[in-house]
């Protein structure tokens, strides 16, 4: 039996361009899915009427949740109204939040990045800090606006890894690692059944896992997908995710062969 590449769904955003609705997914996520994950990436559109979750889950071998300039609408976690000018994407919320819950329950591996970790937390009943920069004793985690291109993705701070956790297992220990920082929001109240895997020096949650997930289910607040070539600890995240995706693809292949 010839092994097949896992099919990994990659979340997209719905945006307006010149009065027309478009779907946007940064190529860097697709490159990571095709490269380090060694999968076939498939963009999941965020439509006003979401696609059927059960049909997607039946076909996917993995789910990669991307970052975005938009934020989860606070109504999904009973938060206060956003400040004026905050970007939202209700179509993406309507797509990803139910998809995350279904994927974890069905054993579809999940890797959630930046907005993705926030979606993961909200999907499990958690809440968000809407403006980390306004929190006393915290530093500004937002993307640098005074530099261009890849410099915006340069390392910004270390993360303290939880000993004995999923992330420590992937990284071969609980040593601190350097990560970039391009987010304005972050996890406030931790979602039900989630475990903190890493924190920034100011206490902001930088990584979480789903405790009772039947397979890989990890979210990180930084952007491990860029710049390339990836640092070894970032590459390890995608490798672990890819291994889990291949295991699910193998089960799919076995079921197909038995029919």
Buried (B, 14 or more C-beta within 10 A) or exposed (E): EEEBBBBBBBBBBBBEEEEEEEBBBBEBBBBBBBBBBBBBBBBBBBBEEBEEBEEBBEEBBBBBBBBBEBBBBBEBBEBEEBEEEBEBBBBBBBBBBEBBBBBBEBBBBBBBBBBBBBBBBBBBEBBBBBBBEEBEEBBEBBBBEEEEEEEBBEEBBBBBBBEEBBBBBBBEEBEEBEBBBBBBBBBBBBBEBBBBBBBBEEEBBBBBBBEEBEBBBBBBBBBBBBBBEBBEBBBBBBBBBBBBBBBBBBEBBEEEEEE
